[in-house]
C-alpha cells in the first residue's frame, strides 16, 4: 500500500512492512508515478490541487485530512467509495492556545504596548492591576465573564485555561446542559447572556449557517466594554 504524506508535516508514522510512505509537496501537483497511491494524507493543499488529485488518484481508497474540518477534501470531487476522515481534536491545544493569546492581547493592551515599545515609551497606564481602562473595557481575565459560543472540543480545552486565570466561563451551544464541568446555555438564550458578557469567544464550525451567526442584532446586546474573539 502506498501512502502519500505531505512534506509540511514533521515526523513520519510507524507503519507495517507492506506500507510505503511517499513524501509529496502539497503545494505542487502529485507526480504521475504516484498516481497509484491508495492513501492520501492531506494538509495545506489548495482547492485546485486537491480537485486535480481527485481525478488523478484512481486507486485511492482513503483521504485523511489533518484539518479539523475536511471542507477542502469533501468539495474536491473524490469518488463516492473513497473514505474521507478528518483531523478533529488534533489541533485542540494549539487553537486553544491561539485563542487565549488573542484574548490576552486585547485585554492587556498589546496593540498599544507594541508601538510604545518601538518608541521607547513606558505606558504606565496599561500596566499594573487594571480592572477597567479609560474606555471602560475589561483589562484582565480575573473576574471577567467569558462566554464561549460553540462549546466543542477546542472550547473545552480553552475553558480550563481561562478558569485558571480567574475568569467565569459559560458555554453556548445548540442545546443547553453541562459539558466538561461547565454550564452551557442554548444558543437561543444568547441575547440575555450577552448583556453581561465581558469577552465573547466564538469557536463555531465553518458552515453556511454560521457565516452570519453574529449579526448586528446580537452585537447590540453586548456591553461597550466587551471584547469579541472569533
PyMOL commands that place a pseudoatom at each C-alpha (Angstrom):
pseudoatom trace, name=CA, resn=UNK, resi=1, chain=A, elem=C, hetatm=0, pos=[0.000, 0.000, 0.000]
pseudoatom trace, name=CA, resn=UNK, resi=2, chain=A, elem=C, hetatm=0, pos=[1.330, 3.406, -0.979]
pseudoatom trace, name=CA, resn=UNK, resi=3, chain=A, elem=C, hetatm=0, pos=[0.603, 6.349, 1.319]
pseudoatom trace, name=CA, resn=UNK, resi=4, chain=A, elem=C, hetatm=0, pos=[1.208, 9.920, 0.170]
pseudoatom trace, name=CA, resn=UNK, resi=5, chain=A, elem=C, hetatm=0, pos=[2.407, 12.017, 3.121]
pseudoatom trace, name=CA, resn=UNK, resi=6, chain=A, elem=C, hetatm=0, pos=[2.785, 15.830, 2.997]
pseudoatom trace, name=CA, resn=UNK, resi=7, chain=A, elem=C, hetatm=0, pos=[6.260, 17.289, 3.376]
pseudoatom trace, name=CA, resn=UNK, resi=8, chain=A, elem=C, hetatm=0, pos=[4.959, 20.150, 5.535]
pseudoatom trace, name=CA, resn=UNK, resi=9, chain=A, elem=C, hetatm=0, pos=[4.207, 17.773, 8.423]
pseudoatom trace, name=CA, resn=UNK, resi=10, chain=A, elem=C, hetatm=0, pos=[7.111, 16.877, 10.700]
pseudoatom trace, name=CA, resn=UNK, resi=11, chain=A, elem=C, hetatm=0, pos=[7.819, 13.251, 11.517]
pseudoatom trace, name=CA, resn=UNK, resi=12, chain=A, elem=C, hetatm=0, pos=[6.555, 10.064, 9.949]
pseudoatom trace, name=CA, resn=UNK, resi=13, chain=A, elem=C, hetatm=0, pos=[4.256, 7.432, 11.487]
pseudoatom trace, name=CA, resn=UNK, resi=14, chain=A, elem=C, hetatm=0, pos=[5.372, 3.871, 12.119]
pseudoatom trace, name=CA, resn=UNK, resi=15, chain=A, elem=C, hetatm=0, pos=[3.761, 1.631, 9.511]
pseudoatom trace, name=CA, resn=UNK, resi=16, chain=A, elem=C, hetatm=0, pos=[3.716, -2.112, 8.721]
pseudoatom trace, name=CA, resn=UNK, resi=17, chain=A, elem=C, hetatm=0, pos=[6.258, -3.550, 6.307]
pseudoatom trace, name=CA, resn=UNK, resi=18, chain=A, elem=C, hetatm=0, pos=[3.746, -3.709, 3.456]
pseudoatom trace, name=CA, resn=UNK, resi=19, chain=A, elem=C, hetatm=0, pos=[3.037, 0.046, 3.648]
pseudoatom trace, name=CA, resn=UNK, resi=20, chain=A, elem=C, hetatm=0, pos=[5.223, 2.518, 1.778]
pseudoatom trace, name=CA, resn=UNK, resi=21, chain=A, elem=C, hetatm=0, pos=[5.193, 6.184, 2.736]
pseudoatom trace, name=CA, resn=UNK, resi=22, chain=A, elem=C, hetatm=0, pos=[5.985, 8.590, -0.082]
pseudoatom trace, name=CA, resn=UNK, resi=23, chain=A, elem=C, hetatm=0, pos=[6.614, 12.255, 0.667]
pseudoatom trace, name=CA, resn=UNK, resi=24, chain=A, elem=C, hetatm=0, pos=[4.837, 14.736, -1.574]
pseudoatom trace, name=CA, resn=UNK, resi=25, chain=A, elem=C, hetatm=0, pos=[4.688, 18.521, -1.762]
pseudoatom trace, name=CA, resn=UNK, resi=26, chain=A, elem=C, hetatm=0, pos=[1.082, 19.565, -1.003]
pseudoatom trace, name=CA, resn=UNK, resi=27, chain=A, elem=C, hetatm=0, pos=[1.649, 22.858, -2.845]
pseudoatom trace, name=CA, resn=UNK, resi=28, chain=A, elem=C, hetatm=0, pos=[2.552, 21.146, -6.121]
pseudoatom trace, name=CA, resn=UNK, resi=29, chain=A, elem=C, hetatm=0, pos=[0.891, 18.604, -8.441]
pseudoatom trace, name=CA, resn=UNK, resi=30, chain=A, elem=C, hetatm=0, pos=[1.303, 14.986, -7.393]
pseudoatom trace, name=CA, resn=UNK, resi=31, chain=A, elem=C, hetatm=0, pos=[3.885, 13.320, -9.699]
pseudoatom trace, name=CA, resn=UNK, resi=32, chain=A, elem=C, hetatm=0, pos=[2.382, 10.817, -12.176]
pseudoatom trace, name=CA, resn=UNK, resi=33, chain=A, elem=C, hetatm=0, pos=[4.459, 7.940, -10.772]
pseudoatom trace, name=CA, resn=UNK, resi=34, chain=A, elem=C, hetatm=0, pos=[2.485, 8.274, -7.531]
pseudoatom trace, name=CA, resn=UNK, resi=35, chain=A, elem=C, hetatm=0, pos=[-0.999, 8.373, -9.039]
pseudoatom trace, name=CA, resn=UNK, resi=36, chain=A, elem=C, hetatm=0, pos=[-1.370, 4.742, -7.930]
pseudoatom trace, name=CA, resn=UNK, resi=37, chain=A, elem=C, hetatm=0, pos=[-1.412, 5.699, -4.242]
pseudoatom trace, name=CA, resn=UNK, resi=38, chain=A, elem=C, hetatm=0, pos=[-4.190, 4.221, -2.120]
pseudoatom trace, name=CA, resn=UNK, resi=39, chain=A, elem=C, hetatm=0, pos=[-3.994, 6.677, 0.782]
pseudoatom trace, name=CA, resn=UNK, resi=40, chain=A, elem=C, hetatm=0, pos=[-3.612, 10.458, 0.705]
pseudoatom trace, name=CA, resn=UNK, resi=41, chain=A, elem=C, hetatm=0, pos=[-2.777, 12.414, 3.860]
pseudoatom trace, name=CA, resn=UNK, resi=42, chain=A, elem=C, hetatm=0, pos=[-3.857, 15.996, 3.230]
pseudoatom trace, name=CA, resn=UNK, resi=43, chain=A, elem=C, hetatm=0, pos=[-2.578, 19.187, 4.843]
pseudoatom trace, name=CA, resn=UNK, resi=44, chain=A, elem=C, hetatm=0, pos=[-2.063, 22.645, 3.388]
pseudoatom trace, name=CA, resn=UNK, resi=45, chain=A, elem=C, hetatm=0, pos=[-3.004, 21.968, -0.221]
pseudoatom trace, name=CA, resn=UNK, resi=46, chain=A, elem=C, hetatm=0, pos=[-5.071, 24.227, -2.484]
pseudoatom trace, name=CA, resn=UNK, resi=47, chain=A, elem=C, hetatm=0, pos=[-8.542, 23.710, -3.882]
pseudoatom trace, name=CA, resn=UNK, resi=48, chain=A, elem=C, hetatm=0, pos=[-7.199, 23.381, -7.432]
pseudoatom trace, name=CA, resn=UNK, resi=49, chain=A, elem=C, hetatm=0, pos=[-4.552, 20.816, -6.497]
pseudoatom trace, name=CA, resn=UNK, resi=50, chain=A, elem=C, hetatm=0, pos=[-6.980, 18.792, -4.384]
pseudoatom trace, name=CA, resn=UNK, resi=51, chain=A, elem=C, hetatm=0, pos=[-9.508, 18.738, -7.209]
pseudoatom trace, name=CA, resn=UNK, resi=52, chain=A, elem=C, hetatm=0, pos=[-6.775, 17.592, -9.593]
pseudoatom trace, name=CA, resn=UNK, resi=53, chain=A, elem=C, hetatm=0, pos=[-5.748, 14.837, -7.173]
pseudoatom trace, name=CA, resn=UNK, resi=54, chain=A, elem=C, hetatm=0, pos=[-9.335, 13.612, -7.012]
pseudoatom trace, name=CA, resn=UNK, resi=55, chain=A, elem=C, hetatm=0, pos=[-9.238, 12.966, -10.739]
pseudoatom trace, name=CA, resn=UNK, resi=56, chain=A, elem=C, hetatm=0, pos=[-5.696, 11.596, -10.907]
pseudoatom trace, name=CA, resn=UNK, resi=57, chain=A, elem=C, hetatm=0, pos=[-5.529, 9.168, -7.969]
pseudoatom trace, name=CA, resn=UNK, resi=58, chain=A, elem=C, hetatm=0, pos=[-7.708, 6.460, -9.496]
pseudoatom trace, name=CA, resn=UNK, resi=59, chain=A, elem=C, hetatm=0, pos=[-6.717, 3.759, -6.979]
pseudoatom trace, name=CA, resn=UNK, resi=60, chain=A, elem=C, hetatm=0, pos=[-7.345, 5.928, -3.941]
pseudoatom trace, name=CA, resn=UNK, resi=61, chain=A, elem=C, hetatm=0, pos=[-9.254, 4.348, -1.046]
pseudoatom trace, name=CA, resn=UNK, resi=62, chain=A, elem=C, hetatm=0, pos=[-8.772, 6.789, 1.825]
pseudoatom trace, name=CA, resn=UNK, resi=63, chain=A, elem=C, hetatm=0, pos=[-8.153, 10.513, 2.286]
pseudoatom trace, name=CA, resn=UNK, resi=64, chain=A, elem=C, hetatm=0, pos=[-7.013, 11.531, 5.760]
pseudoatom trace, name=CA, resn=UNK, resi=65, chain=A, elem=C, hetatm=0, pos=[-7.283, 15.273, 6.247]
pseudoatom trace, name=CA, resn=UNK, resi=66, chain=A, elem=C, hetatm=0, pos=[-5.279, 16.708, 9.122]
pseudoatom trace, name=CA, resn=UNK, resi=67, chain=A, elem=C, hetatm=0, pos=[-7.698, 19.630, 9.329]
pseudoatom trace, name=CA, resn=UNK, resi=68, chain=A, elem=C, hetatm=0, pos=[-10.472, 19.602, 11.912]
pseudoatom trace, name=CA, resn=UNK, resi=69, chain=A, elem=C, hetatm=0, pos=[-12.949, 20.249, 9.109]
pseudoatom trace, name=CA, resn=UNK, resi=70, chain=A, elem=C, hetatm=0, pos=[-12.237, 18.434, 5.804]
pseudoatom trace, name=CA, resn=UNK, resi=71, chain=A, elem=C, hetatm=0, pos=[-14.124, 21.016, 3.714]
pseudoatom trace, name=CA, resn=UNK, resi=72, chain=A, elem=C, hetatm=0, pos=[-11.425, 21.106, 1.043]
pseudoatom trace, name=CA, resn=UNK, resi=73, chain=A, elem=C, hetatm=0, pos=[-11.373, 17.341, 0.602]
pseudoatom trace, name=CA, resn=UNK, resi=74, chain=A, elem=C, hetatm=0, pos=[-15.153, 16.940, 0.662]
pseudoatom trace, name=CA, resn=UNK, resi=75, chain=A, elem=C, hetatm=0, pos=[-15.523, 19.508, -2.117]
pseudoatom trace, name=CA, resn=UNK, resi=76, chain=A, elem=C, hetatm=0, pos=[-12.724, 18.109, -4.308]
pseudoatom trace, name=CA, resn=UNK, resi=77, chain=A, elem=C, hetatm=0, pos=[-14.826, 15.500, -6.096]
pseudoatom trace, name=CA, resn=UNK, resi=78, chain=A, elem=C, hetatm=0, pos=[-13.315, 12.242, -4.873]
pseudoatom trace, name=CA, resn=UNK, resi=79, chain=A, elem=C, hetatm=0, pos=[-15.154, 9.068, -5.875]
pseudoatom trace, name=CA, resn=UNK, resi=80, chain=A, elem=C, hetatm=0, pos=[-18.031, 8.089, -3.608]
pseudoatom trace, name=CA, resn=UNK, resi=81, chain=A, elem=C, hetatm=0, pos=[-16.227, 4.932, -2.452]
pseudoatom trace, name=CA, resn=UNK, resi=82, chain=A, elem=C, hetatm=0, pos=[-13.241, 6.935, -1.138]
pseudoatom trace, name=CA, resn=UNK, resi=83, chain=A, elem=C, hetatm=0, pos=[-13.352, 7.288, 2.643]
pseudoatom trace, name=CA, resn=UNK, resi=84, chain=A, elem=C, hetatm=0, pos=[-12.637, 10.840, 3.857]
pseudoatom trace, name=CA, resn=UNK, resi=85, chain=A, elem=C, hetatm=0, pos=[-11.710, 11.339, 7.515]
pseudoatom trace, name=CA, resn=UNK, resi=86, chain=A, elem=C, hetatm=0, pos=[-10.849, 14.489, 9.453]
pseudoatom trace, name=CA, resn=UNK, resi=87, chain=A, elem=C, hetatm=0, pos=[-8.191, 15.541, 11.932]
pseudoatom trace, name=CA, resn=UNK, resi=88, chain=A, elem=C, hetatm=0, pos=[-10.692, 16.511, 14.590]
pseudoatom trace, name=CA, resn=UNK, resi=89, chain=A, elem=C, hetatm=0, pos=[-9.037, 17.054, 18.002]
pseudoatom trace, name=CA, resn=UNK, resi=90, chain=A, elem=C, hetatm=0, pos=[-5.515, 17.133, 16.537]
pseudoatom trace, name=CA, resn=UNK, resi=91, chain=A, elem=C, hetatm=0, pos=[-5.324, 20.913, 16.942]
pseudoatom trace, name=CA, resn=UNK, resi=92, chain=A, elem=C, hetatm=0, pos=[-7.336, 21.417, 20.126]
pseudoatom trace, name=CA, resn=UNK, resi=93, chain=A, elem=C, hetatm=0, pos=[-4.412, 22.539, 22.261]
pseudoatom trace, name=CA, resn=UNK, resi=94, chain=A, elem=C, hetatm=0, pos=[-2.764, 24.818, 19.706]
pseudoatom trace, name=CA, resn=UNK, resi=95, chain=A, elem=C, hetatm=0, pos=[-6.020, 26.510, 18.650]
pseudoatom trace, name=CA, resn=UNK, resi=96, chain=A, elem=C, hetatm=0, pos=[-6.997, 26.978, 22.302]
pseudoatom trace, name=CA, resn=UNK, resi=97, chain=A, elem=C, hetatm=0, pos=[-3.564, 28.478, 22.944]
pseudoatom trace, name=CA, resn=UNK, resi=98, chain=A, elem=C, hetatm=0, pos=[-4.019, 30.834, 19.986]
pseudoatom trace, name=CA, resn=UNK, resi=99, chain=A, elem=C, hetatm=0, pos=[-7.451, 31.901, 21.227]
pseudoatom trace, name=CA, resn=UNK, resi=100, chain=A, elem=C, hetatm=0, pos=[-6.019, 32.596, 24.682]
pseudoatom trace, name=CA, resn=UNK, resi=101, chain=A, elem=C, hetatm=0, pos=[-3.243, 34.669, 23.113]
pseudoatom trace, name=CA, resn=UNK, resi=102, chain=A, elem=C, hetatm=0, pos=[-5.784, 36.769, 21.203]
pseudoatom trace, name=CA, resn=UNK, resi=103, chain=A, elem=C, hetatm=0, pos=[-7.872, 37.317, 24.328]
pseudoatom trace, name=CA, resn=UNK, resi=104, chain=A, elem=C, hetatm=0, pos=[-4.879, 38.413, 26.385]
pseudoatom trace, name=CA, resn=UNK, resi=105, chain=A, elem=C, hetatm=0, pos=[-3.555, 40.592, 23.557]
pseudoatom trace, name=CA, resn=UNK, resi=106, chain=A, elem=C, hetatm=0, pos=[-6.804, 42.529, 23.596]
pseudoatom trace, name=CA, resn=UNK, resi=107, chain=A, elem=C, hetatm=0, pos=[-7.327, 42.714, 27.336]
pseudoatom trace, name=CA, resn=UNK, resi=108, chain=A, elem=C, hetatm=0, pos=[-3.750, 43.589, 28.207]
pseudoatom trace, name=CA, resn=UNK, resi=109, chain=A, elem=C, hetatm=0, pos=[-3.398, 46.251, 25.504]
pseudoatom trace, name=CA, resn=UNK, resi=110, chain=A, elem=C, hetatm=0, pos=[-0.645, 44.696, 23.406]
pseudoatom trace, name=CA, resn=UNK, resi=111, chain=A, elem=C, hetatm=0, pos=[-1.839, 46.708, 20.412]
pseudoatom trace, name=CA, resn=UNK, resi=112, chain=A, elem=C, hetatm=0, pos=[-0.873, 49.867, 22.319]
pseudoatom trace, name=CA, resn=UNK, resi=113, chain=A, elem=C, hetatm=0, pos=[2.177, 48.417, 24.053]
pseudoatom trace, name=CA, resn=UNK, resi=114, chain=A, elem=C, hetatm=0, pos=[3.991, 47.281, 20.915]
pseudoatom trace, name=CA, resn=UNK, resi=115, chain=A, elem=C, hetatm=0, pos=[4.209, 50.738, 19.266]
pseudoatom trace, name=CA, resn=UNK, resi=116, chain=A, elem=C, hetatm=0, pos=[5.074, 52.242, 22.658]
pseudoatom trace, name=CA, resn=UNK, resi=117, chain=A, elem=C, hetatm=0, pos=[7.941, 49.777, 22.945]
pseudoatom trace, name=CA, resn=UNK, resi=118, chain=A, elem=C, hetatm=0, pos=[9.156, 50.739, 19.468]
pseudoatom trace, name=CA, resn=UNK, resi=119, chain=A, elem=C, hetatm=0, pos=[9.042, 54.407, 20.506]
pseudoatom trace, name=CA, resn=UNK, resi=120, chain=A, elem=C, hetatm=0, pos=[10.836, 53.631, 23.795]
pseudoatom trace, name=CA, resn=UNK, resi=121, chain=A, elem=C, hetatm=0, pos=[7.892, 54.945, 25.811]
pseudoatom trace, name=CA, resn=UNK, resi=122, chain=A, elem=C, hetatm=0, pos=[6.713, 53.414, 29.085]
pseudoatom trace, name=CA, resn=UNK, resi=123, chain=A, elem=C, hetatm=0, pos=[2.905, 53.111, 29.108]
pseudoatom trace, name=CA, resn=UNK, resi=124, chain=A, elem=C, hetatm=0, pos=[2.252, 53.034, 32.852]
pseudoatom trace, name=CA, resn=UNK, resi=125, chain=A, elem=C, hetatm=0, pos=[-1.456, 53.463, 32.141]
pseudoatom trace, name=CA, resn=UNK, resi=126, chain=A, elem=C, hetatm=0, pos=[-1.509, 49.992, 30.611]
pseudoatom trace, name=CA, resn=UNK, resi=127, chain=A, elem=C, hetatm=0, pos=[0.380, 48.195, 33.363]
pseudoatom trace, name=CA, resn=UNK, resi=128, chain=A, elem=C, hetatm=0, pos=[-0.349, 47.136, 36.908]
pseudoatom trace, name=CA, resn=UNK, resi=129, chain=A, elem=C, hetatm=0, pos=[-3.546, 45.613, 38.200]
pseudoatom trace, name=CA, resn=UNK, resi=130, chain=A, elem=C, hetatm=0, pos=[-6.083, 47.332, 35.960]
pseudoatom trace, name=CA, resn=UNK, resi=131, chain=A, elem=C, hetatm=0, pos=[-9.725, 46.327, 36.153]
pseudoatom trace, name=CA, resn=UNK, resi=132, chain=A, elem=C, hetatm=0, pos=[-11.048, 48.823, 33.640]
pseudoatom trace, name=CA, resn=UNK, resi=133, chain=A, elem=C, hetatm=0, pos=[-9.362, 51.116, 31.192]
pseudoatom trace, name=CA, resn=UNK, resi=134, chain=A, elem=C, hetatm=0, pos=[-10.275, 54.675, 30.373]
pseudoatom trace, name=CA, resn=UNK, resi=135, chain=A, elem=C, hetatm=0, pos=[-12.783, 53.422, 27.806]
pseudoatom trace, name=CA, resn=UNK, resi=136, chain=A, elem=C, hetatm=0, pos=[-14.398, 51.081, 30.337]
pseudoatom trace, name=CA, resn=UNK, resi=137, chain=A, elem=C, hetatm=0, pos=[-13.201, 47.892, 28.683]
pseudoatom trace, name=CA, resn=UNK, resi=138, chain=A, elem=C, hetatm=0, pos=[-12.162, 44.996, 30.878]
pseudoatom trace, name=CA, resn=UNK, resi=139, chain=A, elem=C, hetatm=0, pos=[-8.384, 44.599, 31.031]
pseudoatom trace, name=CA, resn=UNK, resi=140, chain=A, elem=C, hetatm=0, pos=[-7.972, 41.346, 32.932]
pseudoatom trace, name=CA, resn=UNK, resi=141, chain=A, elem=C, hetatm=0, pos=[-9.387, 37.835, 32.881]
pseudoatom trace, name=CA, resn=UNK, resi=142, chain=A, elem=C, hetatm=0, pos=[-9.508, 37.858, 36.661]
pseudoatom trace, name=CA, resn=UNK, resi=143, chain=A, elem=C, hetatm=0, pos=[-13.212, 38.069, 37.436]
pseudoatom trace, name=CA, resn=UNK, resi=144, chain=A, elem=C, hetatm=0, pos=[-14.165, 38.505, 33.776]
pseudoatom trace, name=CA, resn=UNK, resi=145, chain=A, elem=C, hetatm=0, pos=[-17.291, 36.824, 32.433]
pseudoatom trace, name=CA, resn=UNK, resi=146, chain=A, elem=C, hetatm=0, pos=[-16.331, 34.845, 29.346]
pseudoatom trace, name=CA, resn=UNK, resi=147, chain=A, elem=C, hetatm=0, pos=[-18.935, 33.303, 27.066]
pseudoatom trace, name=CA, resn=UNK, resi=148, chain=A, elem=C, hetatm=0, pos=[-17.685, 30.683, 24.594]
pseudoatom trace, name=CA, resn=UNK, resi=149, chain=A, elem=C, hetatm=0, pos=[-20.107, 30.216, 21.724]
pseudoatom trace, name=CA, resn=UNK, resi=150, chain=A, elem=C, hetatm=0, pos=[-19.540, 26.775, 20.257]
pseudoatom trace, name=CA, resn=UNK, resi=151, chain=A, elem=C, hetatm=0, pos=[-18.589, 24.505, 23.141]
pseudoatom trace, name=CA, resn=UNK, resi=152, chain=A, elem=C, hetatm=0, pos=[-16.934, 21.576, 21.391]
pseudoatom trace, name=CA, resn=UNK, resi=153, chain=A, elem=C, hetatm=0, pos=[-13.507, 20.023, 21.842]
pseudoatom trace, name=CA, resn=UNK, resi=154, chain=A, elem=C, hetatm=0, pos=[-11.499, 23.226, 21.342]
pseudoatom trace, name=CA, resn=UNK, resi=155, chain=A, elem=C, hetatm=0, pos=[-13.702, 25.212, 23.717]
pseudoatom trace, name=CA, resn=UNK, resi=156, chain=A, elem=C, hetatm=0, pos=[-13.440, 22.508, 26.350]
pseudoatom trace, name=CA, resn=UNK, resi=157, chain=A, elem=C, hetatm=0, pos=[-9.661, 22.701, 26.011]
pseudoatom trace, name=CA, resn=UNK, resi=158, chain=A, elem=C, hetatm=0, pos=[-9.665, 26.510, 26.269]
pseudoatom trace, name=CA, resn=UNK, resi=159, chain=A, elem=C, hetatm=0, pos=[-12.084, 26.833, 29.181]
pseudoatom trace, name=CA, resn=UNK, resi=160, chain=A, elem=C, hetatm=0, pos=[-9.764, 25.449, 31.912]
pseudoatom trace, name=CA, resn=UNK, resi=161, chain=A, elem=C, hetatm=0, pos=[-7.017, 27.899, 30.886]
pseudoatom trace, name=CA, resn=UNK, resi=162, chain=A, elem=C, hetatm=0, pos=[-9.462, 30.783, 31.268]
pseudoatom trace, name=CA, resn=UNK, resi=163, chain=A, elem=C, hetatm=0, pos=[-10.658, 29.436, 34.607]
pseudoatom trace, name=CA, resn=UNK, resi=164, chain=A, elem=C, hetatm=0, pos=[-7.064, 29.169, 35.835]
pseudoatom trace, name=CA, resn=UNK, resi=165, chain=A, elem=C, hetatm=0, pos=[-6.663, 32.890, 35.120]
pseudoatom trace, name=CA, resn=UNK, resi=166, chain=A, elem=C, hetatm=0, pos=[-9.734, 33.751, 37.175]
pseudoatom trace, name=CA, resn=UNK, resi=167, chain=A, elem=C, hetatm=0, pos=[-12.421, 34.016, 34.503]
pseudoatom trace, name=CA, resn=UNK, resi=168, chain=A, elem=C, hetatm=0, pos=[-16.011, 32.866, 34.935]
pseudoatom trace, name=CA, resn=UNK, resi=169, chain=A, elem=C, hetatm=0, pos=[-16.673, 30.696, 31.886]
pseudoatom trace, name=CA, resn=UNK, resi=170, chain=A, elem=C, hetatm=0, pos=[-20.034, 29.792, 30.372]
pseudoatom trace, name=CA, resn=UNK, resi=171, chain=A, elem=C, hetatm=0, pos=[-20.588, 27.914, 27.134]
pseudoatom trace, name=CA, resn=UNK, resi=172, chain=A, elem=C, hetatm=0, pos=[-23.234, 28.323, 24.452]
pseudoatom trace, name=CA, resn=UNK, resi=173, chain=A, elem=C, hetatm=0, pos=[-24.328, 25.613, 22.033]
pseudoatom trace, name=CA, resn=UNK, resi=174, chain=A, elem=C, hetatm=0, pos=[-27.406, 24.430, 20.172]
pseudoatom trace, name=CA, resn=UNK, resi=175, chain=A, elem=C, hetatm=0, pos=[-28.628, 22.602, 23.261]
pseudoatom trace, name=CA, resn=UNK, resi=176, chain=A, elem=C, hetatm=0, pos=[-28.222, 23.532, 26.918]
pseudoatom trace, name=CA, resn=UNK, resi=177, chain=A, elem=C, hetatm=0, pos=[-26.626, 21.315, 29.538]
pseudoatom trace, name=CA, resn=UNK, resi=178, chain=A, elem=C, hetatm=0, pos=[-23.275, 20.738, 31.181]
pseudoatom trace, name=CA, resn=UNK, resi=179, chain=A, elem=C, hetatm=0, pos=[-20.088, 19.871, 29.325]
pseudoatom trace, name=CA, resn=UNK, resi=180, chain=A, elem=C, hetatm=0, pos=[-16.700, 19.191, 30.884]
pseudoatom trace, name=CA, resn=UNK, resi=181, chain=A, elem=C, hetatm=0, pos=[-17.965, 20.687, 34.132]
pseudoatom trace, name=CA, resn=UNK, resi=182, chain=A, elem=C, hetatm=0, pos=[-19.128, 23.971, 32.564]
pseudoatom trace, name=CA, resn=UNK, resi=183, chain=A, elem=C, hetatm=0, pos=[-22.643, 25.345, 32.270]
pseudoatom trace, name=CA, resn=UNK, resi=184, chain=A, elem=C, hetatm=0, pos=[-23.722, 25.514, 28.627]
pseudoatom trace, name=CA, resn=UNK, resi=185, chain=A, elem=C, hetatm=0, pos=[-26.710, 27.604, 27.617]
pseudoatom trace, name=CA, resn=UNK, resi=186, chain=A, elem=C, hetatm=0, pos=[-28.782, 27.169, 24.474]
pseudoatom trace, name=CA, resn=UNK, resi=187, chain=A, elem=C, hetatm=0, pos=[-27.908, 29.468, 21.578]
pseudoatom trace, name=CA, resn=UNK, resi=188, chain=A, elem=C, hetatm=0, pos=[-31.479, 30.741, 21.690]
pseudoatom trace, name=CA, resn=UNK, resi=189, chain=A, elem=C, hetatm=0, pos=[-30.673, 32.281, 25.089]
pseudoatom trace, name=CA, resn=UNK, resi=190, chain=A, elem=C, hetatm=0, pos=[-27.675, 34.248, 23.804]
pseudoatom trace, name=CA, resn=UNK, resi=191, chain=A, elem=C, hetatm=0, pos=[-29.320, 37.704, 23.746]
pseudoatom trace, name=CA, resn=UNK, resi=192, chain=A, elem=C, hetatm=0, pos=[-29.838, 37.731, 27.502]
pseudoatom trace, name=CA, resn=UNK, resi=193, chain=A, elem=C, hetatm=0, pos=[-26.445, 36.185, 28.268]
pseudoatom trace, name=CA, resn=UNK, resi=194, chain=A, elem=C, hetatm=0, pos=[-24.572, 38.681, 26.114]
pseudoatom trace, name=CA, resn=UNK, resi=195, chain=A, elem=C, hetatm=0, pos=[-25.890, 41.594, 28.173]
pseudoatom trace, name=CA, resn=UNK, resi=196, chain=A, elem=C, hetatm=0, pos=[-23.457, 40.716, 30.973]
pseudoatom trace, name=CA, resn=UNK, resi=197, chain=A, elem=C, hetatm=0, pos=[-20.535, 39.340, 28.929]
pseudoatom trace, name=CA, resn=UNK, resi=198, chain=A, elem=C, hetatm=0, pos=[-17.017, 40.769, 29.107]
pseudoatom trace, name=CA, resn=UNK, resi=199, chain=A, elem=C, hetatm=0, pos=[-15.435, 38.512, 26.483]
pseudoatom trace, name=CA, resn=UNK, resi=200, chain=A, elem=C, hetatm=0, pos=[-17.279, 36.630, 23.746]
pseudoatom trace, name=CA, resn=UNK, resi=201, chain=A, elem=C, hetatm=0, pos=[-15.240, 33.840, 22.164]
pseudoatom trace, name=CA, resn=UNK, resi=202, chain=A, elem=C, hetatm=0, pos=[-16.658, 32.286, 19.002]
pseudoatom trace, name=CA, resn=UNK, resi=203, chain=A, elem=C, hetatm=0, pos=[-15.498, 28.774, 18.095]
pseudoatom trace, name=CA, resn=UNK, resi=204, chain=A, elem=C, hetatm=0, pos=[-18.157, 27.837, 15.591]
pseudoatom trace, name=CA, resn=UNK, resi=205, chain=A, elem=C, hetatm=0, pos=[-17.622, 25.367, 12.736]
pseudoatom trace, name=CA, resn=UNK, resi=206, chain=A, elem=C, hetatm=0, pos=[-17.271, 26.755, 9.232]
pseudoatom trace, name=CA, resn=UNK, resi=207, chain=A, elem=C, hetatm=0, pos=[-20.694, 26.174, 7.715]
pseudoatom trace, name=CA, resn=UNK, resi=208, chain=A, elem=C, hetatm=0, pos=[-23.285, 28.154, 5.737]
pseudoatom trace, name=CA, resn=UNK, resi=209, chain=A, elem=C, hetatm=0, pos=[-25.484, 28.600, 8.810]
pseudoatom trace, name=CA, resn=UNK, resi=210, chain=A, elem=C, hetatm=0, pos=[-22.626, 30.087, 10.880]
pseudoatom trace, name=CA, resn=UNK, resi=211, chain=A, elem=C, hetatm=0, pos=[-21.418, 32.684, 8.358]
pseudoatom trace, name=CA, resn=UNK, resi=212, chain=A, elem=C, hetatm=0, pos=[-23.747, 35.339, 9.772]
pseudoatom trace, name=CA, resn=UNK, resi=213, chain=A, elem=C, hetatm=0, pos=[-24.199, 33.871, 13.248]
pseudoatom trace, name=CA, resn=UNK, resi=214, chain=A, elem=C, hetatm=0, pos=[-23.026, 37.045, 14.988]
pseudoatom trace, name=CA, resn=UNK, resi=215, chain=A, elem=C, hetatm=0, pos=[-25.239, 39.680, 13.434]
pseudoatom trace, name=CA, resn=UNK, resi=216, chain=A, elem=C, hetatm=0, pos=[-25.990, 43.292, 14.309]
pseudoatom trace, name=CA, resn=UNK, resi=217, chain=A, elem=C, hetatm=0, pos=[-28.928, 42.285, 16.479]
pseudoatom trace, name=CA, resn=UNK, resi=218, chain=A, elem=C, hetatm=0, pos=[-26.756, 40.089, 18.717]
pseudoatom trace, name=CA, resn=UNK, resi=219, chain=A, elem=C, hetatm=0, pos=[-23.892, 42.582, 18.789]
pseudoatom trace, name=CA, resn=UNK, resi=220, chain=A, elem=C, hetatm=0, pos=[-26.325, 45.164, 20.125]
pseudoatom trace, name=CA, resn=UNK, resi=221, chain=A, elem=C, hetatm=0, pos=[-26.725, 43.046, 23.276]
pseudoatom trace, name=CA, resn=UNK, resi=222, chain=A, elem=C, hetatm=0, pos=[-23.010, 43.188, 24.114]
pseudoatom trace, name=CA, resn=UNK, resi=223, chain=A, elem=C, hetatm=0, pos=[-21.928, 45.932, 26.528]
pseudoatom trace, name=CA, resn=UNK, resi=224, chain=A, elem=C, hetatm=0, pos=[-19.498, 48.532, 25.201]
pseudoatom trace, name=CA, resn=UNK, resi=225, chain=A, elem=C, hetatm=0, pos=[-16.735, 47.122, 27.417]
pseudoatom trace, name=CA, resn=UNK, resi=226, chain=A, elem=C, hetatm=0, pos=[-16.865, 43.679, 25.782]
pseudoatom trace, name=CA, resn=UNK, resi=227, chain=A, elem=C, hetatm=0, pos=[-14.297, 42.033, 23.538]
pseudoatom trace, name=CA, resn=UNK, resi=228, chain=A, elem=C, hetatm=0, pos=[-15.118, 39.621, 20.709]
pseudoatom trace, name=CA, resn=UNK, resi=229, chain=A, elem=C, hetatm=0, pos=[-12.619, 36.938, 19.687]
pseudoatom trace, name=CA, resn=UNK, resi=230, chain=A, elem=C, hetatm=0, pos=[-13.559, 34.903, 16.629]
for i in range(1, 230): cmd.bond("trace and resi %d" % i, "trace and resi %d" % (i + 1))
show_as sticks, trace
zoom trace
